[in-house]
């Protein structure tokens, strides 16, 4: 298969999966704002139910992504292009698959959060099955993995920014854990003892 054609196919497939993840996120936000709010963490948690906040955030995200979707100034030989295509695909597609899997398992318990605030629902349930039985934050693990894999796969300024800023989701994870710990208490503590936050290998080494 021609290298250019392979790049086009894999990039378009990756783009479709990314748009699917984005659509599921928007749907979850829309549905979440219509459910009774429960425990919150952070002073800015109230923003999460604001339509203005989500409109501005979405417009900024899409505007940034489109404006900076320009190739990085890299001159690569065919062998290097092939290596980046293969390596990026092997990282990106498992990452986006993990993100989507976790999103489906989370189901009605999904809601957006930021580093400044997180919110649960009034009838919130602690999800501990599927990928959540392996790590506590599989969506964030998948997001970071996909962001890193997207860099060699797409090689644009947009994905470079995503790869650089992806680790900042750790702050969002901490906000969510504060709310979950306050809501579920001993059940949450026992879950944390069994399941590591991001890397299962760390848990095995501790054992």
Helices and strands as residue ranges (DSSP letters): H 3-32, E 37-41, G 45-49, H 51-67, H 78-106, G 107-109, E 118-121, G 130-133, H 138-154, H 157-165, G 166-168, H 169-184, H 186-194, H 200-206
